[in-house]
Amino acid sequence: MKRNRYHFPCQIDINVIHEDAPSINNLSITFTKFLTPLLAVAMACSALAASKPNIILILVDDLGYGDLACYGAKDMCTPNLDSLMKAGTRYDQFYANCTVCTPTRAALMTGRYPDLVGAPGVIRQYASDNWGYFNPSGPTLPELLKKGGYHTGLIGKWHLGYDSPNLPNDRGFDHFQGFLGGMMDDYYKHLRGGVNWMRHNKETINPEGHATEIFTGWAVDYLKQRSKKADQPFFLYLAYNAPHYPIQPPKEWREKVQQREPDLDKKRAGNVAFIEHLDHEIGKVINSLKQLELSKDTLVIFTSDNGGSVRHAQSNAPLRGGKQDHWEGGIRVPTCAVWPGKIPAGKRSDTLGMTMDFLPSLCEIAGVEVNHDIEGQSLAPVWLKGTSGNQDRTMIWGRREGNPRYQGRAYYAIRKGQWKLLQNSPFEPMVLIDLKADPYEKNPLPAEGKIAKQLTTALMKNIQKFGRPPWVKAVDEKP
């Protein structure tokens, strides 16, 4: 007995038996009564799927908190990202889950603290310098959205594994065009350590041109393809390598900045040109949404994976520190959410958020239930209803890294409300910050007293949870 299976966007399967069945003229009234409401349900589900927004999540690499004109950069011209921030709500206290790449990306994919999904440090292609193995404890963000009827695509940087089962297509993406690794040695050659990590799904490819422009072209192509599939919403994760080192803007962009800002030193001018080039390319993606008449039905999120690299002339002003630090400059990142007619435009918010919050937020908007343990908190009510969110939440950062500075050991930070306890190396003592009284962390306090003790205790419990050996009971388990 053969069956035809018809798929509707709400994931309901209808099995119609057609072999050996009576002719259509002999169908009974009973069958008609059964079929009519079933088709009505299917049509309702199709309408529900059509009401779900498309989602584009743009993640850039190492963008400093102070490196957009709208965030105060006086030497930058970033009209496209400035306009995007104004088109929705900008979040001024949004944090990356880590001060470096891989852990933040793992948090984005899982809604969990990176330590709990095998990514306490940077995943690299050589075992001697590798500090993670991506091990999701539940379905990933694209896997969950697929349950909600979404087509899922990743364009750009992955950085969560080089082999199966940790390739993008293994972890829920229907479509992947991009770079498996972390940083590129050259934005035109696209190699890392002499190896080509560019892929189209699982096939090695050799695209020509600047990586930022290549990723933009692929993203626009993806949007064109999906615009022809109006019956299915899409999730596009667009992850640029820029402005991660090497600071390598096209020649004409560098020359334009040097002519406009003749007093800038070469290092800073190169970085300004690099970010302005990135802004221009992101503008192409946003404009394509308008041209394809997708803007109204698309939720766009923009954020960075960590703060800017100070030694590469990136700016996190007015915040202290930068990439690799647990000072605010290393973890607080430019972020906005845009959805015309749904998310207020021209608004700024101090709601606390972290990268891992995107998974529950997007799942809530997509109507997908999350039934496994995560630490991320949905920001959907903040985006859509203007609630203040959980301003007293506890947030934790950690990183385990090699090289002589870290020696394979971990260092941490924790924030609860206005108070923050942090270190920037496993070999230095913790310091206490009152972010309300000292928002730029100019006057760290000794980690002493009642508040420091409370934060230390909370951090210790989470470290037990992050790497619990078999002889340690679960944190919430009674003795």
C-alpha positions in Angstrom: 0.0 0.0 0.0 1.6 3.3 -1.2 1.2 6.6 0.6 1.7 10.1 -0.6 3.0 12.4 2.1 2.2 16.1 1.9 4.3 18.5 4.1 2.8 21.7 5.4 4.9 24.4 7.1 3.6 23.6 10.5 5.2 20.2 10.2 1.9 18.2 10.1 1.9 15.2 7.8 -1.2 14.1 6.0 -1.1 10.5 4.6 -3.6 9.9 1.9 -4.1 6.2 0.9 -4.7 6.1 -2.9 -3.9 2.6 -4.0 -6.9 0.2 -3.9 -9.1 3.1 -2.8 -12.6 3.6 -4.3 -12.9 6.2 -7.0 -13.6 9.8 -6.1 -17.2 9.4 -7.0 -17.7 6.7 -4.4 -16.1 8.5 -1.5 -18.4 8.4 1.4 -19.9 11.4 3.3 -17.9 10.2 6.3 -14.6 10.5 4.5 -15.6 14.0 3.2 -16.4 15.1 6.8 -13.0 13.8 7.8 -11.1 15.4 5.0 -12.7 18.9 5.2 -11.6 19.8 8.7 -8.2 18.2 8.1 -7.6 20.5 5.1 -8.8 23.4 7.1 -6.2 22.7 9.7 -3.5 22.4 7.0 -4.6 25.8 5.6 -4.5 27.3 9.0 -1.0 26.0 9.5 0.1 27.4 6.2 -1.2 30.8 7.3 0.6 30.5 10.6 3.9 29.7 8.8 3.4 32.7 6.6 3.0 34.9 9.7 6.4 33.9 11.1 9.1 36.4 10.2 12.2 35.6 8.2 15.2 36.0 10.4 18.7 37.4 9.6 21.3 37.3 12.3 24.4 39.3 11.4 27.4 38.5 13.5 30.6 40.4 12.9 34.0 39.6 14.3 35.9 41.8 16.8 33.8 44.9 16.3 34.7 47.4 19.1 31.9 49.0 21.1 33.2 52.4 20.0 33.8 51.6 16.4 30.6 52.8 14.8 29.7 56.4 14.2 26.4 56.0 16.1 28.4 54.6 19.1 30.6 57.7 19.2 33.4 57.0 16.7 34.4 60.5 15.4 36.7 59.1 12.6 34.1 56.6 11.2 31.5 56.8 8.5 29.2 53.9 9.0 25.9 55.1 7.4 24.4 51.6 6.9 24.8 50.3 10.4 23.9 53.7 11.8 20.6 53.5 9.8 20.0 49.9 10.9 20.4 50.9 14.6 17.8 53.7 14.1 15.4 51.4 12.3 15.0 49.3 15.4 16.0 49.2 19.0 19.6 49.5 20.0 20.8 47.7 23.2 23.6 49.5 25.1 24.2 46.7 27.6 24.3 43.7 25.4 27.2 41.2 26.0 29.0 38.6 24.0 29.2 35.3 25.8 33.0 35.4 25.7 35.9 37.7 25.0 37.0 35.6 22.0 35.3 33.9 19.0 34.5 30.2 19.4 32.8 30.3 22.8 30.4 33.1 21.8 29.4 31.2 18.6 28.8 28.0 20.6 26.5 30.0 23.0 24.6 31.4 20.0 24.1 27.9 18.5 23.0 26.3 21.8 21.6 29.0 24.2 24.0 27.7 26.8 27.2 28.8 28.5 30.1 27.8 26.3 31.8 25.6 28.9 28.7 23.4 29.0 28.8 22.6 25.3 32.5 21.9 24.9 33.8 25.3 23.9 35.6 27.0 26.8 38.3 28.3 24.4 39.2 28.7 20.8 38.7 25.7 18.5 41.8 25.5 16.2 42.9 23.2 13.5 45.9 21.9 15.3 45.4 19.8 18.5 48.4 21.3 20.3 46.7 24.7 20.3 43.0 23.6 20.4 40.9 24.4 23.5 37.5 23.0 22.7 35.3 20.4 21.0 31.8 21.5 20.2 29.4 19.1 21.9 25.8 20.4 22.0 23.7 19.2 24.9 20.5 19.6 22.9 19.2 20.7 19.5 21.0 23.8 18.0 19.3 27.0 17.0 19.0 26.0 13.3 17.7 22.5 14.3 15.0 24.1 16.4 14.0 26.6 13.8 13.7 23.8 11.2 11.1 22.3 13.5 9.2 25.5 13.1 9.3 25.1 9.3 12.3 27.4 8.6 14.9 26.9 5.9 18.3 27.5 7.5 21.4 29.0 5.9 24.8 30.0 7.2 27.0 32.3 5.1 30.5 33.1 6.4 32.5 32.1 9.4 31.7 28.9 11.4 34.6 28.3 13.8 33.0 25.4 15.7 34.7 22.5 14.1 36.6 21.2 11.0 35.1 17.7 10.7 31.9 15.8 11.1 29.8 15.8 13.2 30.7 19.5 13.8 30.2 20.9 10.3 27.4 23.4 9.7 25.3 20.9 7.7 25.6 18.4 10.6 24.3 20.9 13.1 21.1 22.0 11.4 22.0 24.2 8.4 20.3 23.3 5.1 22.8 25.5 3.3 26.4 26.6 4.1 28.8 28.7 2.1 31.7 30.0 4.0 34.8 29.5 6.1 35.1 26.7 8.6 38.0 28.2 10.5 38.7 31.1 12.8 40.8 33.9 11.3 42.0 34.1 7.7 45.7 34.7 7.1 44.7 36.8 4.1 41.2 38.1 3.0 42.0 37.4 -0.6 43.7 34.0 -0.4 41.2 32.7 2.3 43.8 30.3 3.9 44.6 29.6 7.5 47.9 27.9 8.2 48.2 27.0 4.5 44.9 25.2 4.5 41.8 26.2 2.5 38.8 26.0 4.8 36.3 27.5 2.3 33.3 25.2 1.7 30.0 25.1 -0.1 28.1 22.7 2.1 30.8 20.0 2.5 32.6 20.6 -0.8 35.9 22.5 -0.8 35.7 25.6 -3.0 38.1 28.4 -4.1 36.2 31.6 -4.5 38.0 34.7 -5.7 37.9 38.2 -4.2 37.8 39.8 -0.7 36.1 37.6 1.8 33.8 40.3 3.0 32.5 40.9 -0.5 32.3 37.2 -1.2 30.1 36.6 1.8 27.9 39.5 0.9 27.4 38.2 -2.7 26.5 34.8 -1.3 24.0 36.3 1.2 22.3 38.3 -1.5 22.0 35.2 -3.7 20.5 33.3 -0.8 17.9 36.0 -0.2 17.0 36.0 -3.9 16.5 32.2 -3.8 14.4 32.3 -0.7 12.3 35.2 -1.9 10.9 32.7 -4.5 9.8 30.4 -1.6 7.2 32.6 0.0 5.5 29.6 1.7 8.6 29.0 3.9 10.3 31.4 6.3 14.1 31.4 6.4 16.8 31.9 9.0 20.0 33.3 7.6 23.0 33.4 9.9 25.4 35.8 8.2 28.8 35.7 10.0 31.5 38.0 8.6 35.2 37.5 9.4 35.7 41.3 9.4 36.9 43.3 11.2 39.1 40.5 12.7 42.8 40.8 12.1 44.5 40.9 9.6 43.2 44.5 9.1 43.0 44.3 5.3 40.6 46.7 3.6 40.6 47.0 -0.2 43.2 49.6 -1.4 40.6 52.1 -2.5 38.9 52.1 0.9 42.2 52.7 2.7 43.1 55.6 0.3 39.6 57.2 0.8 40.0 57.2 4.6 43.6 58.6 4.4 42.4 61.4 2.3 39.5 62.2 4.5 41.4 61.7 7.8 45.0 62.7 7.0 45.9 63.0 10.7 45.1 59.3 11.5 48.1 57.0 11.9 48.3 54.2 9.4 47.2 51.5 11.8 44.0 53.3 12.8 43.3 54.4 9.3 43.5 50.8 8.1 41.0 49.7 10.7 38.6 52.6 9.9 38.7 51.7 6.2 38.1 48.0 7.1 35.0 48.7 9.1 33.7 51.2 6.6 34.1 48.6 3.9 32.2 46.1 6.1 29.5 48.7 6.6 29.1 49.1 2.9 28.8 45.4 2.3 26.2 45.0 5.0 24.3 47.8 3.4 24.1 45.8 0.2 22.4 42.9 2.2 19.9 45.3 3.8 19.1 47.0 0.5 18.5 43.6 -1.1 15.8 42.9 1.5 14.1 46.1 0.4 14.5 45.3 -3.3 13.1 41.8 -2.8 10.2 43.2 -0.7 11.3 41.2 2.3 12.0 44.0 4.8 8.5 44.1 6.4 8.5 40.4 7.1 12.1 40.0 8.3 13.6 40.3 11.8 17.2 41.6 11.5 19.6 41.3 14.4 23.1 42.7 14.4 25.8 42.0 17.0 29.5 41.2 17.5 31.2 38.1 18.9 33.4 40.1 21.3 35.0 43.5 21.7 37.6 45.1 19.5 41.3 44.3 19.6 43.1 47.3 21.1 46.5 46.3 19.8 45.1 46.3 16.3 43.8 49.9 16.7 40.2 49.0 17.3 38.2 51.1 19.7 35.9 50.2 22.6 35.6 53.8 23.9 34.4 54.8 26.4 34.7 51.3 27.9 37.9 49.9 29.4 39.9 47.1 27.8 39.2 45.1 24.7 39.3 41.6 23.2 40.6 38.9 25.6 39.7 41.1 28.6 36.8 40.8 31.0 36.7 44.6 31.2 33.5 45.9 29.6 35.4 46.7 26.4 36.1 43.0 25.8 32.6 41.7 26.2 30.0 44.5 25.7 29.1 44.8 22.0 27.1 47.0 19.6 23.7 45.3 19.1 20.3 46.0 17.7 17.0 44.2 16.7 15.0 45.5 13.8 11.5 44.3 12.7 9.3 47.0 11.1 6.0 47.4 12.8 6.9 45.0 15.6 10.0 46.3 17.3 10.1 50.1 18.1 12.3 52.2 15.9 14.7 54.8 17.1 14.8 53.4 20.7 17.7 52.7 23.0 17.5 50.2 25.8 19.7 49.3 28.8 18.2 45.8 29.1 20.8 43.2 29.9 21.3 40.5 27.3 23.8 37.9 26.2 24.5 36.1 22.9 23.0 32.9 24.3 19.6 34.7 24.7 19.1 34.7 20.9 18.2 31.0 20.9 15.2 31.2 23.2 14.2 34.6 21.8 14.1 33.5 18.2 12.4 30.2 19.1 9.7 32.1 21.0 9.1 34.3 17.9 9.1 31.3 15.6 6.6 29.4 17.9 9.1 26.6 18.7 9.2 25.2 22.2 12.6 24.7 23.9 12.2 21.7 26.1 15.8 21.1 27.3 18.1 22.9 29.7 19.5 26.3 28.6 20.8 29.3 30.4 19.7 31.9 27.8 16.7 34.0 28.5 14.2 35.1 25.9 14.3 38.7 25.0 11.2 38.5 22.8 9.0 40.3 25.4 11.7 43.0 25.6 11.7 43.4 21.8 8.0 43.2 21.1 6.3 44.4 24.3 8.9 46.8 25.7 9.4 45.0 29.0 12.6 45.8 31.0 13.8 42.3 31.1 15.7 40.7 33.9 18.0 43.5 35.1 19.1 41.5 38.2 20.2 38.4 36.3 23.5 36.7 36.9 25.8 36.6 33.9 29.1 34.6 33.8 32.1 34.7 31.4 35.0 32.3 31.2 37.8 31.4 28.9 40.4 28.7 28.9 43.3 29.3 26.6 46.9 28.3 25.9 50.1 30.2 25.2 52.4 31.6 27.9 49.9 34.2 29.0 47.2 31.7 30.0 49.0 28.3 30.1 45.9 26.3 29.5 44.1 27.7 32.6 40.8 29.5 32.8 39.9 33.0 34.0 36.4 34.3 34.8 34.0 37.2 35.4 30.6 37.4 36.9 28.0 40.1 37.0 24.8 40.4 39.0 22.9 43.6 38.8 25.3 46.5 39.2 28.1 44.4 40.6 30.8 42.7 38.7 33.7 40.5 39.8 36.5 39.9 37.3 40.0 38.9 36.4 41.8 39.2 33.0 44.3 36.4 33.6 44.2 33.2 35.7 47.2 34.5 37.5 45.8 37.8 38.8 43.4 38.3 41.7 39.7 39.2 41.2 38.6 42.8 41.5 35.1 44.1 42.2 33.4 46.8 40.2 30.3 48.8 41.0 29.1 49.5 37.4 26.5 52.0 38.6 29.1 54.2 40.4 32.0 53.3 38.1 30.6 52.4 34.6 34.0 52.7 32.9 35.8 50.6 35.5 38.4 53.2 36.4 38.5 52.4 40.1 38.4 48.6 40.7 37.8 47.6 44.4 39.4 44.7 46.3 37.4 41.5 46.1 36.4 41.8 49.7 33.2 42.0 51.7 29.7 40.6 51.5 29.0 41.3 47.8 32.3 39.9 46.6 31.7 36.7 48.7 28.3 36.3 47.2 29.6 36.6 43.6 32.5 34.3 44.4 30.1 31.6 45.7 27.8 31.9 42.7 30.8 31.7 40.4 32.2 28.6 42.1 28.9 26.8 41.9 28.8 27.4 38.2 32.4 26.3 37.7 31.3 23.0 39.4 28.5 22.8 36.9 30.8 23.6 33.9 33.3 20.9 34.6 31.8 18.7 37.3 34.0 15.7 38.1 32.2 12.5 39.1 32.8 13.0 42.8 31.0 16.4 42.9 27.3 16.4 43.4 25.1 18.5 41.2 24.9 22.1 42.4 21.2 21.7 43.0 21.4 18.3 44.6 20.9 18.0 48.3 23.8 16.6 50.4 
